[in-house]
Amino acid sequence: MKIDSADFRVREGALVQLGKWPTRVAPIYKSKSQYHAMLDEHIRQLSEQQSLLYADDRYAVLFIFQAMDAAGKDGVIKHVMSGVNPQGCQVFSFKHPSAQELQHDFLWRTTRDLPERGRIGIFNRSYYEEVLILRVHPEILAGEGVASHARQPAPAAMMDCST
């Protein structure tokens, strides 16, 4: 059984009432032992895929976990990534910017922490939050002393994932 992502999609022009929006899916397993068997199989497959990713050394994989505090991001990362080789995996948590990070544009740290080819990167939270907050409250960016040219989108060449 697969999760139908259409259940969570907002259609154009639709009115969203968050209280009526689904936040969970029905279990795709019938028992705890079936859950553990499925998890073990998925971990085995992920481990095999990680070996191929490393051997190929052409691409990287980035998992982004975005949720409210105490939503279980750390637990999901722990369970899902338990079968991968930790030497080929990096986890970054983005909290309040450090003094060094404030010396750069607000997306610098996420770009800095992108995984190298052959590796898996995990962002525990993402820049999505920062981008959204800054669109709602642009005074935050001005308060950090970020120059106006640094607020512009990155050139397309920087977004090329093939390098």
N, C-alpha and C positions, 0 to 999 in steps of 0.2 A: 504494500500500500504506500502511496506517495502523498505528500502534502500538496494540496491544490493552492498555488499561490494566488489564483484568481479570487479566492475568498478574502484576501487581504489587500487587493488593489482598489484604489479609488478611481472611479470612472469620471471622465471630464464632465464638469458641471454638476456633479453629485454633491449633495449636502452631507457633510460628515458630522455625525453626532457621536463623539468618542465613547460615551457611555454605552452605546449599542454596537460598537465596533468589536469584532472578535480579537482577543488577545492570546488565545491559545487554540490548539487543535486537539482533536480526539487522539488518544494514544494509538500508535500504529503497531503496538504489540499487545499480546493478550495476558502476559504474565511477566513477572520480574526476571525469571530465567530466560524467557524469550527476548526480553530487552537486553540482557547481558550477552546473549548469543549474537544478537544483531550488532551491538556495540563492538564486540570482539571482532566480528567479520569486517565492519567498517574500519576499525583501527588497523586491521591487517591490510586492507586495501589501501588505506592512506599511507601506511608504511612502505608498501610496494611502489606507490606513486611517488613518494618522496625520493626513493632510491633512483627511479627513472629521471626525476627532475634534476637531481644532483649529477647523475651521469651525463645527461644531455648538456648541462651547463649553458643553456641558451635563454631560459626564461626563469622568472621568479614567480612566486605565488604570494599574494597578500590577502589575509583574512582581516576583515574589519568588524569588530564587535561594538555595536552602538546600542546602548540602553541606559535607562535611568540607574542611579545608584542602587545597590542591593538587588538588582534584577537578575543576578546569577551569571554575569559575564565570566568571572573568574572560574566558577565551577564548570561552565561549558568548556572553557579553554582547557582546564585540567583534564576533563573526561575525553574530549574529542582529540586532543593532541597527545594523549598519554602513550600512544604507540609510535610516535615519531622519534627520530634520532634527535636529541636536544642540540647536538652540534650543528645541525642544519636548520635550526629554528631560532628566531629571535622574537621576543615579546616586548612591546613598548606600550607603556601606559602614559597617556598625556594628561597631565594635571596642570596646575597653574604654571605659566612660563617662568623659567629660571632667568637670572640676570643675563646670562649669555644669550638665551633665546630671545630676550627682549631687544638685543642689539641687532636682530635680523627681522625680516618681514614675518608676518604671523603664520605663514605656511612653511617657513624654513625648516622647522624641526621635523615635520612630517616627511618632507622631501629628503632630509638628511637620514631618516630612519627607514627608508624604503629598502626592502631586502635585495641582496646581491643575487646575481644569476645563480641558479641551482639551489637556492635557499627559500625557506618559508618565513614570511614575516607576519606577525600578528599585532594589530593595533587594538589595544584595549581602550576603546573610545577612538574617535577619529577627528579629523579636522572639520567634519561636517558641522559639529557643534559650534566650533569657532567661527566658521563662515556664517552660520545662521544667526548667532548672537550678534556678530558685527553688522549684519544687515539690519537687524532690529535696533541695535544700539551702536551706531557708528561713532559715537563720542568715546567709546572704549578704545578704539584704534587710535584716535587722535590723542587720547590720554597716555598712550604708550609711546608717543613720540615717533610713530612710524611715518616716514616721508610719503607724500602722496603718490610718487612714482612706484613705491613698493606695494601700493594697494591695487595695482593693475593686475589682470590675469597673467599667468606665466605664458611665455611664448610657446607656440605649438611644438617647437623643436624640443623643449624640455619635457613635453608630455609623451614623446616617442619612447615606447617601452622596448623597442628592439635593440637598444644600445646597452 
